[in-house]
Amino acid sequence: MKALALITLALGILVAPLAVEAQQPGKVARIGILGTGPYPSEAQQQQSLFLQKLRELGWQEGHNLAVERRFAEGQFDRLPDLAADLVRLKPDVIVAAGQLPVRAAQQATTTIPIVISGASMLVEQGIVASLAHPGSNITGVENNRPELYSKRLEILKEAMPQIARVAFLYNPTNPFFTLLLPGLETDARALGVQLQPVAVGRPDEFEAAFAAIVASHPDALFIPTEALLNVHRQQIMDFAAMHQFPTLGGERGFAEAGGLIAFGFSQRELAQRAAVYVDKILKGAKPADLPVQQATKFEFVINLKAAKQIGLTIPGRVLERANQVIK
């Protein structure tokens, strides 16, 4: 028994340094994160789903990983300079979420790998050659396909069968909406709904957009997930609450912020898939060899508090399908 214990102890001594060495590569990897919104607090950084997944994969910030963060704070014209600033630091990977950061990173470098943690219609916009073969320094996870918007309208119609007119806020400077709108209007008509697109391309255009919405007397307000609209979400939600408009949006956070219905891709899945690709690239993979993935997990959230405030009853069959009901 004593001999066996000595052997076990010796093996433990041998294995332990190997495990530490696997987690402590000699070179500290450096990644850049480029975003549109406000700079995350320290608590938000620690709770980041993306960084949590990287930790599971053996990358610990402040240990074997350095993270450079650049956020536009809602001033989107800063993104090109922020992207260029990241490039000057020569990170091993740049992570970008959304159309604007992806475009800014793409314009700033053709050599540093870029991992997308959620953006739309990448092939149609010329960001990658194809999903299977990106063919450049860019890969990642695509979300927000046009059919998702039609599905959201379908859910809204099921929740509110009487609706006939839906106002749709959109940013005309975002090329995604140019590609989206014709098909979405057709799908809306098939549901017996008239879609009213209302453009807002700058912060100073919200008041005019709100006036146009009020004048058209819509039955609901559709607020897509988009950088400008995200930054001004509270202003939009306050407007909707003032006029008691039922609201339809994207990710879970929309309903948690007071929206009526949210249906969109799982933010956890997007973050985790992006982290897996960053891990692969840090270990030597080339972006051109990593197919662009499409998000597959959805979250359907209904806010019954919001429904009660506007005197709306959601059918039981719709509530049963929700992943989460906020009461």
C-alpha positions in Angstrom: 0.0 0.0 0.0 2.9 2.4 0.9 4.5 1.7 -2.5 1.2 2.3 -4.3 0.8 5.6 -2.4 4.3 6.7 -3.4 3.6 5.9 -7.0 0.3 7.9 -6.9 2.1 10.8 -5.3 4.8 10.7 -8.0 2.2 10.7 -10.8 0.4 13.6 -9.2 3.6 15.6 -9.1 4.3 14.9 -12.7 0.8 15.6 -14.0 0.2 18.8 -12.0 2.9 20.8 -13.7 1.6 19.6 -17.1 -1.9 20.9 -16.3 -0.6 24.3 -15.2 1.6 24.5 -18.3 -1.4 23.8 -20.5 -3.3 26.7 -18.9 -0.3 29.0 -18.8 1.2 29.3 -22.3 4.4 31.3 -22.5 2.8 34.0 -24.7 -0.1 36.0 -23.4 -2.8 36.1 -26.1 -4.3 39.5 -26.9 -7.9 40.0 -28.2 -9.7 43.2 -29.1 -13.4 43.7 -28.5 -15.2 46.4 -30.6 -18.7 47.4 -29.7 -21.3 50.2 -30.3 -22.8 50.6 -26.9 -21.6 52.0 -23.6 -18.4 50.8 -22.0 -19.3 47.8 -19.8 -18.9 48.1 -16.0 -16.4 45.8 -14.2 -19.3 43.6 -13.1 -20.6 43.3 -16.6 -17.1 42.4 -17.8 -16.9 39.6 -15.2 -20.3 38.3 -16.1 -19.7 38.4 -19.9 -20.9 35.2 -21.4 -18.1 35.4 -24.0 -15.4 35.7 -21.4 -17.0 33.0 -19.2 -16.8 30.6 -22.2 -13.1 31.6 -22.8 -12.3 30.8 -19.2 -13.9 27.3 -19.6 -11.6 26.9 -22.6 -8.5 27.8 -20.6 -8.1 31.5 -21.3 -8.1 33.7 -18.2 -8.0 37.5 -18.5 -5.0 38.8 -16.6 -3.3 35.4 -16.7 -2.8 34.2 -20.2 -5.1 36.6 -22.0 -5.2 40.3 -22.4 -8.4 42.0 -23.5 -8.5 45.4 -25.2 -12.0 46.9 -25.2 -13.1 49.8 -27.5 -16.8 50.9 -27.3 -18.3 53.8 -29.3 -20.7 54.9 -26.4 -23.4 55.4 -29.0 -21.2 57.6 -31.2 -21.0 55.4 -34.2 -18.8 57.7 -36.2 -16.0 56.8 -33.7 -16.0 53.2 -34.8 -13.4 53.5 -37.6 -10.9 55.2 -35.3 -11.6 52.7 -32.5 -11.0 49.8 -34.9 -7.8 51.4 -36.2 -6.7 51.9 -32.6 -7.2 48.2 -32.0 -5.3 47.3 -35.1 -2.3 49.3 -34.0 -2.1 47.2 -30.9 -1.7 44.1 -33.1 -4.1 41.8 -31.3 -4.3 38.1 -32.2 -8.1 38.4 -32.8 -10.7 41.2 -33.0 -14.2 40.3 -31.9 -17.0 42.5 -33.3 -20.8 42.3 -32.7 -23.2 43.9 -35.1 -23.0 45.4 -38.6 -21.2 48.6 -37.8 -18.4 47.2 -35.7 -17.9 44.4 -38.2 -17.7 46.9 -41.1 -15.3 49.1 -39.1 -13.0 46.2 -38.3 -13.1 44.9 -41.9 -12.0 48.3 -43.2 -9.3 48.6 -40.6 -7.5 45.3 -41.3 -7.4 42.5 -43.9 -4.9 40.4 -42.0 -5.9 40.3 -38.3 -8.5 37.6 -37.7 -12.0 39.0 -37.0 -14.6 36.9 -35.2 -18.3 38.1 -35.6 -20.4 37.4 -32.5 -23.7 38.2 -34.3 -24.4 40.1 -37.5 -26.8 39.8 -40.4 -26.8 38.7 -44.1 -23.0 38.6 -44.3 -22.9 37.1 -47.8 -25.5 39.5 -49.2 -23.6 42.5 -47.8 -20.2 41.2 -49.2 -18.6 40.8 -45.8 -17.8 37.1 -46.5 -17.6 35.2 -49.8 -19.9 32.4 -48.5 -20.9 30.9 -45.2 -19.1 27.7 -45.9 -15.9 29.4 -47.2 -15.6 32.9 -45.8 -12.5 33.4 -47.9 -10.9 36.2 -45.9 -9.9 37.1 -42.3 -13.5 37.2 -41.1 -15.6 34.4 -39.7 -18.0 34.0 -36.8 -21.7 33.6 -36.1 -24.5 35.0 -38.2 -27.9 35.9 -36.8 -31.0 38.0 -37.5 -31.9 36.5 -40.9 -34.9 38.1 -42.6 -37.2 35.2 -41.9 -36.8 35.8 -38.2 -38.5 39.2 -38.6 -41.4 37.5 -40.3 -41.6 35.0 -37.5 -41.8 37.8 -35.0 -44.7 39.3 -36.8 -46.4 35.9 -36.9 -46.0 35.6 -33.1 -47.4 39.1 -32.6 -50.4 38.3 -34.7 -51.0 35.1 -32.7 -50.8 37.1 -29.4 -53.0 39.9 -30.8 -55.2 38.5 -33.6 -57.0 41.8 -34.0 -54.0 43.9 -35.0 -54.1 45.4 -38.5 -51.3 48.0 -38.6 -47.8 47.7 -37.1 -45.3 50.6 -37.1 -41.7 49.4 -37.8 -38.8 51.5 -36.6 -35.7 51.1 -38.7 -32.4 52.8 -39.5 -32.2 53.7 -43.2 -28.4 54.0 -43.0 -28.1 50.3 -42.1 -28.0 48.3 -45.4 -29.6 45.3 -43.7 -33.0 47.1 -43.7 -32.8 47.8 -47.4 -32.5 44.1 -48.0 -35.1 43.2 -45.4 -38.0 45.6 -45.9 -39.5 44.4 -49.3 -39.9 40.8 -48.2 -41.1 41.7 -44.7 -43.8 44.0 -46.1 -45.0 41.1 -48.3 -45.0 38.6 -45.4 -46.9 41.2 -43.3 -49.6 41.4 -45.9 -49.9 37.7 -46.0 -50.7 37.8 -42.2 -53.3 40.5 -42.8 -51.1 43.2 -41.3 -50.0 46.5 -42.9 -46.4 47.3 -42.0 -45.6 51.0 -41.6 -41.9 51.6 -41.9 -40.7 54.6 -39.9 -37.1 55.7 -40.6 -34.8 57.1 -37.9 -31.2 57.5 -38.9 -29.9 59.9 -36.3 -30.7 60.7 -32.6 -32.3 64.0 -33.5 -34.8 62.2 -35.8 -36.6 60.3 -33.0 -39.2 63.1 -32.2 -40.3 63.3 -35.8 -40.5 59.5 -36.0 -42.6 59.3 -32.9 -44.9 62.0 -34.3 -45.4 60.0 -37.5 -46.2 56.8 -35.5 -48.8 58.6 -33.3 -50.4 60.1 -36.4 -50.8 56.7 -38.1 -52.5 55.1 -35.0 -50.8 51.7 -35.2 -51.9 48.7 -33.2 -48.4 47.8 -32.2 -44.8 49.0 -32.4 -42.0 46.7 -33.9 -38.6 47.7 -32.6 -35.8 45.6 -34.2 -32.4 44.9 -32.7 -30.1 47.6 -34.2 -27.3 49.7 -32.9 -29.0 53.1 -33.0 -32.3 51.8 -31.6 -30.5 49.8 -28.9 -28.7 52.9 -27.7 -32.0 54.8 -27.5 -34.1 51.9 -26.3 -35.2 53.6 -23.1 -36.4 56.6 -25.0 -38.4 54.4 -27.4 -39.8 52.3 -24.5 -40.9 55.5 -22.7 -42.7 56.7 -25.8 -44.4 53.4 -26.3 -45.5 53.3 -22.7 -46.9 56.8 -22.9 -49.1 55.9 -25.8 -49.8 52.3 -24.6 -48.4 50.7 -27.7 -47.8 46.9 -27.5 -44.1 46.4 -28.4 -42.4 43.6 -30.3 -38.6 43.2 -30.2 -35.6 40.8 -30.5 -33.4 39.5 -27.7 -34.5 38.6 -24.1 -33.2 42.0 -22.8 -35.9 43.8 -24.8 -38.7 42.1 -22.8 -36.7 42.5 -19.5 -36.5 46.3 -20.3 -40.3 46.5 -20.5 -41.2 45.3 -24.0 -44.2 43.1 -24.4 -42.8 40.3 -26.7 -39.2 39.4 -27.4 -38.3 36.7 -29.9 -34.7 36.2 -31.0 -31.5 34.2 -30.9 -30.0 33.2 -27.7 -27.3 35.7 -26.7 -25.6 32.9 -24.7 -25.3 30.8 -27.8 -23.9 33.7 -29.9 -21.3 34.5 -27.2 -20.2 30.9 -26.6 -19.8 30.1 -30.3 -17.8 33.2 -30.9 -15.6 32.3 -27.9 -15.0 28.8 -29.4 -13.8 30.4 -32.7 -11.5 32.7 -30.8 -10.1 29.7 -29.0 -9.5 27.9 -32.3 -7.8 30.9 -33.9 -5.6 31.5 -30.9 -4.5 27.8 -31.3 -3.6 28.3 -34.9 -6.8 28.0 -37.0 -7.3 30.3 -40.0 -10.6 32.3 -40.2 -10.9 31.3 -43.9 -11.0 27.7 -42.8 -13.8 28.2 -40.2 -17.3 28.3 -41.8 -19.6 31.0 -40.7 -22.1 29.5 -38.3 -25.7 30.3 -38.0 -27.3 30.7 -34.6 -29.9 28.0 -33.9 -31.3 28.6 -30.4 -34.2 30.9 -29.9 -35.6 32.7 -26.8 -39.3 33.6 -26.7 -40.1 35.9 -23.8 -43.5 37.5 -22.9 -43.8 40.3 -20.3 -47.1 40.0 -18.6 -46.4 43.1 -16.6 -46.3 45.1 -19.9 -49.5 43.3 -21.0 -51.3 44.2 -17.8 -50.3 47.9 -18.1 -52.0 48.2 -21.5 -55.0 46.0 -20.6 -54.0 43.2 -23.0 -54.7 39.5 -22.5 -52.2 37.1 -24.1 -53.9 33.8 -25.3 -52.9 30.8 -23.2 -51.6 28.8 -26.2 -49.1 31.6 -26.9 -47.9 31.8 -23.2 -47.4 28.0 -23.2 -44.8 28.3 -26.0 -42.7 31.0 -24.3 -39.3 30.2 -22.8 -39.9 32.8 -20.1 -42.9 34.7 -18.8 -42.2 37.8 -16.8 -44.9 38.3 -14.2 
